[in-house]
Amino acid sequence: MRVNEVAEELGVSVPYAYKLIRELNEELRKTGCITIAGRIDRKFFHEKFYGTRDPKERRESNGSV
C-alpha cells in the first residue's frame, strides 16, 4: 500500500500515515524483511490494524494450538 491509501483508509493526514508506515516498516525490518519507504505490505497492514489473521495463525501466536 502507498501512503495515500493508508491515509485514506485510516482517515488520517498523509504526514501521519508516513509516520505509521515508518513504524510498521521498522517492525518488518527487525524480522529480516526488505522494506520500501512510503509503502507497506497490505496483508501486514491489515493484520496490525484490523487483526485479520488466519484463525490458525492467531491460535499459534497465542501459544495455544
PyMOL Python script that loads the backbone (N, CA, C, O; Angstrom):
from pymol import cmd

cmd.read_pdbstr("""\
ATOM      1  N   MET A   1       0.844  -1.172   0.000  1.00  0.00           N
ATOM      2  CA  MET A   1       0.000   0.000   0.000  1.00  0.00           C
ATOM      3  C   MET A   1       0.892   1.239   0.000  1.00  0.00           C
ATOM      4  O   MET A   1       1.952   1.259   0.625  1.00  0.00           O
ATOM      5  N   ARG A   2       0.454   2.243  -0.694  1.00  0.00           N
ATOM      6  CA  ARG A   2       1.170   3.516  -0.692  1.00  0.00           C
ATOM      7  C   ARG A   2       0.611   4.410   0.404  1.00  0.00           C
ATOM      8  O   ARG A   2      -0.463   4.151   0.947  1.00  0.00           O
ATOM      9  N   VAL A   3       1.344   5.451   0.716  1.00  0.00           N
ATOM     10  CA  VAL A   3       0.986   6.321   1.829  1.00  0.00           C
ATOM     11  C   VAL A   3      -0.413   6.919   1.669  1.00  0.00           C
ATOM     12  O   VAL A   3      -1.140   7.051   2.654  1.00  0.00           O
ATOM     13  N   ASN A   4      -0.794   7.280   0.455  1.00  0.00           N
ATOM     14  CA  ASN A   4      -2.118   7.867   0.245  1.00  0.00           C
ATOM     15  C   ASN A   4      -3.233   6.880   0.577  1.00  0.00           C
ATOM     16  O   ASN A   4      -4.267   7.265   1.123  1.00  0.00           O
ATOM     17  N   GLU A   5      -3.020   5.606   0.247  1.00  0.00           N
ATOM     18  CA  GLU A   5      -4.012   4.582   0.573  1.00  0.00           C
ATOM     19  C   GLU A   5      -4.148   4.420   2.085  1.00  0.00           C
ATOM     20  O   GLU A   5      -5.256   4.297   2.608  1.00  0.00           O
ATOM     21  N   VAL A   6      -3.019   4.420   2.777  1.00  0.00           N
ATOM     22  CA  VAL A   6      -3.035   4.279   4.235  1.00  0.00           C
ATOM     23  C   VAL A   6      -3.764   5.463   4.857  1.00  0.00           C
ATOM     24  O   VAL A   6      -4.612   5.278   5.730  1.00  0.00           O
ATOM     25  N   ALA A   7      -3.443   6.673   4.419  1.00  0.00           N
ATOM     26  CA  ALA A   7      -4.083   7.877   4.956  1.00  0.00           C
ATOM     27  C   ALA A   7      -5.586   7.834   4.727  1.00  0.00           C
ATOM     28  O   ALA A   7      -6.362   8.151   5.629  1.00  0.00           O
ATOM     29  N   GLU A   8      -5.998   7.448   3.536  1.00  0.00           N
ATOM     30  CA  GLU A   8      -7.419   7.404   3.222  1.00  0.00           C
ATOM     31  C   GLU A   8      -8.132   6.325   4.035  1.00  0.00           C
ATOM     32  O   GLU A   8      -9.204   6.569   4.589  1.00  0.00           O
ATOM     33  N   GLU A   9      -7.548   5.151   4.106  1.00  0.00           N
ATOM     34  CA  GLU A   9      -8.196   4.051   4.821  1.00  0.00           C
ATOM     35  C   GLU A   9      -8.356   4.337   6.312  1.00  0.00           C
ATOM     36  O   GLU A   9      -9.369   3.976   6.912  1.00  0.00           O
ATOM     37  N   LEU A  10      -7.363   4.980   6.902  1.00  0.00           N
ATOM     38  CA  LEU A  10      -7.424   5.263   8.334  1.00  0.00           C
ATOM     39  C   LEU A  10      -8.050   6.619   8.648  1.00  0.00           C
ATOM     40  O   LEU A  10      -8.368   6.910   9.801  1.00  0.00           O
ATOM     41  N   GLY A  11      -8.223   7.441   7.624  1.00  0.00           N
ATOM     42  CA  GLY A  11      -8.789   8.769   7.846  1.00  0.00           C
ATOM     43  C   GLY A  11      -7.833   9.690   8.584  1.00  0.00           C
ATOM     44  O   GLY A  11      -8.244  10.474   9.440  1.00  0.00           O
ATOM     45  N   VAL A  12      -6.542   9.588   8.240  1.00  0.00           N
ATOM     46  CA  VAL A  12      -5.518  10.417   8.877  1.00  0.00           C
ATOM     47  C   VAL A  12      -4.804  11.232   7.808  1.00  0.00           C
ATOM     48  O   VAL A  12      -4.996  11.014   6.611  1.00  0.00           O
ATOM     49  N   SER A  13      -3.974  12.181   8.259  1.00  0.00           N
ATOM     50  CA  SER A  13      -3.215  13.007   7.317  1.00  0.00           C
ATOM     51  C   SER A  13      -2.096  12.185   6.683  1.00  0.00           C
ATOM     52  O   SER A  13      -1.683  11.156   7.217  1.00  0.00           O
ATOM     53  N   VAL A  14      -1.619  12.652   5.548  1.00  0.00           N
ATOM     54  CA  VAL A  14      -0.517  11.977   4.860  1.00  0.00           C
ATOM     55  C   VAL A  14       0.750  11.963   5.728  1.00  0.00           C
ATOM     56  O   VAL A  14       1.408  10.925   5.802  1.00  0.00           O
ATOM     57  N   PRO A  15       1.119  13.073   6.386  1.00  0.00           N
ATOM     58  CA  PRO A  15       2.305  13.013   7.241  1.00  0.00           C
ATOM     59  C   PRO A  15       2.176  11.969   8.363  1.00  0.00           C
ATOM     60  O   PRO A  15       3.149  11.292   8.696  1.00  0.00           O
ATOM     61  N   TYR A  16       0.987  11.844   8.936  1.00  0.00           N
ATOM     62  CA  TYR A  16       0.800  10.843   9.992  1.00  0.00           C
ATOM     63  C   TYR A  16       0.859   9.434   9.406  1.00  0.00           C
ATOM     64  O   TYR A  16       1.380   8.519  10.043  1.00  0.00           O
ATOM     65  N   ALA A  17       0.329   9.258   8.200  1.00  0.00           N
ATOM     66  CA  ALA A  17       0.403   7.960   7.535  1.00  0.00           C
ATOM     67  C   ALA A  17       1.858   7.572   7.291  1.00  0.00           C
ATOM     68  O   ALA A  17       2.224   6.407   7.448  1.00  0.00           O
ATOM     69  N   TYR A  18       2.699   8.550   6.905  1.00  0.00           N
ATOM     70  CA  TYR A  18       4.128   8.272   6.740  1.00  0.00           C
ATOM     71  C   TYR A  18       4.731   7.793   8.056  1.00  0.00           C
ATOM     72  O   TYR A  18       5.524   6.851   8.072  1.00  0.00           O
ATOM     73  N   LYS A  19       4.359   8.433   9.148  1.00  0.00           N
ATOM     74  CA  LYS A  19       4.879   8.039  10.462  1.00  0.00           C
ATOM     75  C   LYS A  19       4.484   6.605  10.793  1.00  0.00           C
ATOM     76  O   LYS A  19       5.310   5.822  11.261  1.00  0.00           O
ATOM     77  N   LEU A  20       3.232   6.265  10.553  1.00  0.00           N
ATOM     78  CA  LEU A  20       2.769   4.901  10.816  1.00  0.00           C
ATOM     79  C   LEU A  20       3.516   3.883   9.959  1.00  0.00           C
ATOM     80  O   LEU A  20       3.920   2.824  10.440  1.00  0.00           O
ATOM     81  N   ILE A  21       3.693   4.221   8.681  1.00  0.00           N
ATOM     82  CA  ILE A  21       4.394   3.312   7.778  1.00  0.00           C
ATOM     83  C   ILE A  21       5.839   3.125   8.218  1.00  0.00           C
ATOM     84  O   ILE A  21       6.366   2.014   8.159  1.00  0.00           O
ATOM     85  N   ARG A  22       6.489   4.210   8.663  1.00  0.00           N
ATOM     86  CA  ARG A  22       7.868   4.091   9.161  1.00  0.00           C
ATOM     87  C   ARG A  22       7.932   3.111  10.336  1.00  0.00           C
ATOM     88  O   ARG A  22       8.819   2.261  10.401  1.00  0.00           O
ATOM     89  N   GLU A  23       6.980   3.243  11.260  1.00  0.00           N
ATOM     90  CA  GLU A  23       6.962   2.354  12.428  1.00  0.00           C
ATOM     91  C   GLU A  23       6.714   0.903  12.020  1.00  0.00           C
ATOM     92  O   GLU A  23       7.368  -0.008  12.527  1.00  0.00           O
ATOM     93  N   LEU A  24       5.777   0.693  11.113  1.00  0.00           N
ATOM     94  CA  LEU A  24       5.485  -0.671  10.659  1.00  0.00           C
ATOM     95  C   LEU A  24       6.667  -1.254   9.888  1.00  0.00           C
ATOM     96  O   LEU A  24       7.005  -2.427  10.051  1.00  0.00           O
ATOM     97  N   ASN A  25       7.291  -0.432   9.049  1.00  0.00           N
ATOM     98  CA  ASN A  25       8.447  -0.912   8.290  1.00  0.00           C
ATOM     99  C   ASN A  25       9.607  -1.264   9.209  1.00  0.00           C
ATOM    100  O   ASN A  25      10.342  -2.215   8.942  1.00  0.00           O
ATOM    101  N   GLU A  26       9.778  -0.513  10.284  1.00  0.00           N
ATOM    102  CA  GLU A  26      10.835  -0.834  11.254  1.00  0.00           C
ATOM    103  C   GLU A  26      10.573  -2.201  11.870  1.00  0.00           C
ATOM    104  O   GLU A  26      11.496  -2.994  12.053  1.00  0.00           O
ATOM    105  N   GLU A  27       9.327  -2.471  12.183  1.00  0.00           N
ATOM    106  CA  GLU A  27       8.965  -3.778  12.730  1.00  0.00           C
ATOM    107  C   GLU A  27       9.258  -4.892  11.723  1.00  0.00           C
ATOM    108  O   GLU A  27       9.762  -5.953  12.094  1.00  0.00           O
ATOM    109  N   LEU A  28       8.945  -4.650  10.468  1.00  0.00           N
ATOM    110  CA  LEU A  28       9.225  -5.646   9.429  1.00  0.00           C
ATOM    111  C   LEU A  28      10.728  -5.853   9.243  1.00  0.00           C
ATOM    112  O   LEU A  28      11.183  -6.982   9.060  1.00  0.00           O
ATOM    113  N   ARG A  29      11.503  -4.754   9.291  1.00  0.00           N
ATOM    114  CA  ARG A  29      12.968  -4.872   9.136  1.00  0.00           C
ATOM    115  C   ARG A  29      13.575  -5.750  10.224  1.00  0.00           C
ATOM    116  O   ARG A  29      14.517  -6.501   9.972  1.00  0.00           O
ATOM    117  N   LYS A  30      13.035  -5.651  11.426  1.00  0.00           N
ATOM    118  CA  LYS A  30      13.554  -6.465  12.537  1.00  0.00           C
ATOM    119  C   LYS A  30      13.353  -7.956  12.299  1.00  0.00           C
ATOM    120  O   LYS A  30      14.055  -8.782  12.882  1.00  0.00           O
ATOM    121  N   THR A  31      12.388  -8.303  11.439  1.00  0.00           N
ATOM    122  CA  THR A  31      12.161  -9.713  11.118  1.00  0.00           C
ATOM    123  C   THR A  31      12.963 -10.142   9.896  1.00  0.00           C
ATOM    124  O   THR A  31      12.895 -11.296   9.474  1.00  0.00           O
ATOM    125  N   GLY A  32      13.727  -9.201   9.327  1.00  0.00           N
ATOM    126  CA  GLY A  32      14.568  -9.537   8.176  1.00  0.00           C
ATOM    127  C   GLY A  32      13.961  -9.192   6.833  1.00  0.00           C
ATOM    128  O   GLY A  32      14.544  -9.515   5.798  1.00  0.00           O
ATOM    129  N   CYS A  33      12.816  -8.550   6.820  1.00  0.00           N
ATOM    130  CA  CYS A  33      12.171  -8.177   5.557  1.00  0.00           C
ATOM    131  C   CYS A  33      12.825  -6.937   4.969  1.00  0.00           C
ATOM    132  O   CYS A  33      13.359  -6.094   5.688  1.00  0.00           O
ATOM    133  N   ILE A  34      12.771  -6.846   3.664  1.00  0.00           N
ATOM    134  CA  ILE A  34      13.223  -5.649   2.963  1.00  0.00           C
ATOM    135  C   ILE A  34      12.006  -4.745   2.822  1.00  0.00           C
ATOM    136  O   ILE A  34      10.929  -5.209   2.449  1.00  0.00           O
ATOM    137  N   THR A  35      12.168  -3.459   3.118  1.00  0.00           N
ATOM    138  CA  THR A  35      11.044  -2.525   3.055  1.00  0.00           C
ATOM    139  C   THR A  35      11.343  -1.393   2.090  1.00  0.00           C
ATOM    140  O   THR A  35      12.493  -1.157   1.720  1.00  0.00           O
ATOM    141  N   ILE A  36      10.290  -0.699   1.689  1.00  0.00           N
ATOM    142  CA  ILE A  36      10.403   0.455   0.802  1.00  0.00           C
ATOM    143  C   ILE A  36       9.748   1.630   1.510  1.00  0.00           C
ATOM    144  O   ILE A  36       8.615   1.523   1.979  1.00  0.00           O
ATOM    145  N   ALA A  37      10.450   2.739   1.590  1.00  0.00           N
ATOM    146  CA  ALA A  37       9.921   3.935   2.263  1.00  0.00           C
ATOM    147  C   ALA A  37       8.609   4.374   1.622  1.00  0.00           C
ATOM    148  O   ALA A  37       8.492   4.425   0.398  1.00  0.00           O
ATOM    149  N   GLY A  38       7.625   4.689   2.458  1.00  0.00           N
ATOM    150  CA  GLY A  38       6.347   5.177   1.966  1.00  0.00           C
ATOM    151  C   GLY A  38       5.405   4.093   1.486  1.00  0.00           C
ATOM    152  O   GLY A  38       4.339   4.386   0.944  1.00  0.00           O
ATOM    153  N   ARG A  39       5.793   2.830   1.682  1.00  0.00           N
ATOM    154  CA  ARG A  39       4.933   1.713   1.279  1.00  0.00           C
ATOM    155  C   ARG A  39       4.933   0.662   2.379  1.00  0.00           C
ATOM    156  O   ARG A  39       5.906   0.513   3.119  1.00  0.00           O
ATOM    157  N   ILE A  40       3.828  -0.062   2.472  1.00  0.00           N
ATOM    158  CA  ILE A  40       3.715  -1.120   3.467  1.00  0.00           C
ATOM    159  C   ILE A  40       2.957  -2.292   2.841  1.00  0.00           C
ATOM    160  O   ILE A  40       2.056  -2.102   2.024  1.00  0.00           O
ATOM    161  N   ASP A  41       3.335  -3.487   3.234  1.00  0.00           N
ATOM    162  CA  ASP A  41       2.659  -4.680   2.744  1.00  0.00           C
ATOM    163  C   ASP A  41       1.198  -4.648   3.190  1.00  0.00           C
ATOM    164  O   ASP A  41       0.913  -4.451   4.372  1.00  0.00           O
ATOM    165  N   ARG A  42       0.286  -4.839   2.261  1.00  0.00           N
ATOM    166  CA  ARG A  42      -1.148  -4.745   2.536  1.00  0.00           C
ATOM    167  C   ARG A  42      -1.593  -5.760   3.594  1.00  0.00           C
ATOM    168  O   ARG A  42      -2.348  -5.415   4.504  1.00  0.00           O
ATOM    169  N   LYS A  43      -1.134  -6.993   3.479  1.00  0.00           N
ATOM    170  CA  LYS A  43      -1.530  -8.034   4.433  1.00  0.00           C
ATOM    171  C   LYS A  43      -1.027  -7.692   5.839  1.00  0.00           C
ATOM    172  O   LYS A  43      -1.764  -7.838   6.814  1.00  0.00           O
ATOM    173  N   PHE A  44       0.212  -7.242   5.941  1.00  0.00           N
ATOM    174  CA  PHE A  44       0.775  -6.869   7.243  1.00  0.00           C
ATOM    175  C   PHE A  44       0.013  -5.682   7.827  1.00  0.00           C
ATOM    176  O   PHE A  44      -0.284  -5.662   9.022  1.00  0.00           O
ATOM    177  N   PHE A  45      -0.300  -4.708   7.002  1.00  0.00           N
ATOM    178  CA  PHE A  45      -1.053  -3.531   7.447  1.00  0.00           C
ATOM    179  C   PHE A  45      -2.397  -3.946   8.037  1.00  0.00           C
ATOM    180  O   PHE A  45      -2.747  -3.532   9.142  1.00  0.00           O
ATOM    181  N   HIS A  46      -3.145  -4.758   7.307  1.00  0.00           N
ATOM    182  CA  HIS A  46      -4.458  -5.177   7.786  1.00  0.00           C
ATOM    183  C   HIS A  46      -4.349  -6.043   9.033  1.00  0.00           C
ATOM    184  O   HIS A  46      -5.210  -5.976   9.910  1.00  0.00           O
ATOM    185  N   GLU A  47      -3.310  -6.845   9.121  1.00  0.00           N
ATOM    186  CA  GLU A  47      -3.103  -7.662  10.320  1.00  0.00           C
ATOM    187  C   GLU A  47      -2.875  -6.768  11.541  1.00  0.00           C
ATOM    188  O   GLU A  47      -3.446  -7.017  12.602  1.00  0.00           O
ATOM    189  N   LYS A  48      -2.056  -5.745  11.401  1.00  0.00           N
ATOM    190  CA  LYS A  48      -1.722  -4.867  12.521  1.00  0.00           C
ATOM    191  C   LYS A  48      -2.895  -3.982  12.931  1.00  0.00           C
ATOM    192  O   LYS A  48      -3.104  -3.759  14.124  1.00  0.00           O
ATOM    193  N   PHE A  49      -3.664  -3.475  11.968  1.00  0.00           N
ATOM    194  CA  PHE A  49      -4.729  -2.545  12.296  1.00  0.00           C
ATOM    195  C   PHE A  49      -6.086  -3.188  12.519  1.00  0.00           C
ATOM    196  O   PHE A  49      -6.910  -2.656  13.263  1.00  0.00           O
ATOM    197  N   TYR A  50      -6.324  -4.317  11.888  1.00  0.00           N
ATOM    198  CA  TYR A  50      -7.650  -4.921  11.983  1.00  0.00           C
ATOM    199  C   TYR A  50      -7.620  -6.338  12.559  1.00  0.00           C
ATOM    200  O   TYR A  50      -8.671  -6.947  12.757  1.00  0.00           O
ATOM    201  N   GLY A  51      -6.430  -6.860  12.825  1.00  0.00           N
ATOM    202  CA  GLY A  51      -6.333  -8.201  13.387  1.00  0.00           C
ATOM    203  C   GLY A  51      -6.839  -9.272  12.441  1.00  0.00           C
ATOM    204  O   GLY A  51      -7.366 -10.291  12.887  1.00  0.00           O
ATOM    205  N   THR A  52      -6.688  -9.060  11.151  1.00  0.00           N
ATOM    206  CA  THR A  52      -7.208 -10.014  10.175  1.00  0.00           C
ATOM    207  C   THR A  52      -6.153 -11.060   9.851  1.00  0.00           C
ATOM    208  O   THR A  52      -5.477 -11.004   8.823  1.00  0.00           O
ATOM    209  N   ARG A  53      -6.039 -12.005  10.756  1.00  0.00           N
ATOM    210  CA  ARG A  53      -5.133 -13.130  10.536  1.00  0.00           C
ATOM    211  C   ARG A  53      -5.967 -14.389  10.419  1.00  0.00           C
ATOM    212  O   ARG A  53      -7.114 -14.445  10.863  1.00  0.00           O
ATOM    213  N   ASP A  54      -5.373 -15.382   9.820  1.00  0.00           N
ATOM    214  CA  ASP A  54      -5.985 -16.701   9.753  1.00  0.00           C
ATOM    215  C   ASP A  54      -6.192 -17.199  11.182  1.00  0.00           C
ATOM    216  O   ASP A  54      -5.268 -17.099  11.989  1.00  0.00           O
ATOM    217  N   PRO A  55      -7.360 -17.730  11.528  1.00  0.00           N
ATOM    218  CA  PRO A  55      -7.592 -18.205  12.896  1.00  0.00           C
ATOM    219  C   PRO A  55      -6.518 -19.180  13.379  1.00  0.00           C
ATOM    220  O   PRO A  55      -6.182 -19.180  14.563  1.00  0.00           O
ATOM    221  N   LYS A  56      -5.977 -20.006  12.492  1.00  0.00           N
ATOM    222  CA  LYS A  56      -4.912 -20.935  12.870  1.00  0.00           C
ATOM    223  C   LYS A  56      -3.669 -20.167  13.303  1.00  0.00           C
ATOM    224  O   LYS A  56      -3.041 -20.514  14.303  1.00  0.00           O
ATOM    225  N   GLU A  57      -3.307 -19.107  12.543  1.00  0.00           N
ATOM    226  CA  GLU A  57      -2.143 -18.287  12.897  1.00  0.00           C
ATOM    227  C   GLU A  57      -2.355 -17.618  14.245  1.00  0.00           C
ATOM    228  O   GLU A  57      -1.421 -17.519  15.041  1.00  0.00           O
ATOM    229  N   ARG A  58      -3.573 -17.157  14.512  1.00  0.00           N
ATOM    230  CA  ARG A  58      -3.866 -16.472  15.763  1.00  0.00           C
ATOM    231  C   ARG A  58      -3.681 -17.426  16.945  1.00  0.00           C
ATOM    232  O   ARG A  58      -3.103 -17.046  17.964  1.00  0.00           O
ATOM    233  N   ARG A  59      -4.162 -18.644  16.815  1.00  0.00           N
ATOM    234  CA  ARG A  59      -4.012 -19.627  17.903  1.00  0.00           C
ATOM    235  C   ARG A  59      -2.542 -19.924  18.153  1.00  0.00           C
ATOM    236  O   ARG A  59      -2.117 -20.019  19.305  1.00  0.00           O
ATOM    237  N   GLU A  60      -1.757 -20.072  17.084  1.00  0.00           N
ATOM    238  CA  GLU A  60      -0.334 -20.376  17.237  1.00  0.00           C
ATOM    239  C   GLU A  60       0.405 -19.231  17.907  1.00  0.00           C
ATOM    240  O   GLU A  60       1.282 -19.466  18.739  1.00  0.00           O
ATOM    241  N   SER A  61       0.067 -17.994  17.560  1.00  0.00           N
ATOM    242  CA  SER A  61       0.764 -16.853  18.146  1.00  0.00           C
ATOM    243  C   SER A  61       0.385 -16.646  19.606  1.00  0.00           C
ATOM    244  O   SER A  61       1.143 -16.032  20.357  1.00  0.00           O
ATOM    245  N   ASN A  62      -0.781 -17.150  20.023  1.00  0.00           N
ATOM    246  CA  ASN A  62      -1.199 -17.038  21.418  1.00  0.00           C
ATOM    247  C   ASN A  62      -0.663 -18.177  22.266  1.00  0.00           C
ATOM    248  O   ASN A  62      -0.868 -18.201  23.479  1.00  0.00           O
ATOM    249  N   GLY A  63       0.012 -19.108  21.645  1.00  0.00           N
ATOM    250  CA  GLY A  63       0.593 -20.225  22.383  1.00  0.00           C
ATOM    251  C   GLY A  63      -0.307 -21.430  22.523  1.00  0.00           C
ATOM    252  O   GLY A  63       0.124 -22.469  23.022  1.00  0.00           O
ATOM    253  N   SER A  64      -1.558 -21.310  22.087  1.00  0.00           N
ATOM    254  CA  SER A  64      -2.447 -22.467  22.152  1.00  0.00           C
ATOM    255  C   SER A  64      -2.721 -22.969  20.750  1.00  0.00           C
ATOM    256  O   SER A  64      -3.106 -22.200  19.869  1.00  0.00           O
ATOM    257  N   VAL A  65      -2.525 -24.248  20.547  1.00  0.00           N
ATOM    258  CA  VAL A  65      -2.698 -24.816  19.202  1.00  0.00           C
ATOM    259  C   VAL A  65      -3.887 -25.715  19.152  1.00  0.00           C
ATOM    260  O   VAL A  65      -4.189 -26.281  18.101  1.00  0.00           O
TER     261      VAL A  65
END
""", "prot")
cmd.dss("prot")
cmd.show_as("cartoon", "prot")
cmd.util.cbc("prot")
cmd.orient("prot")
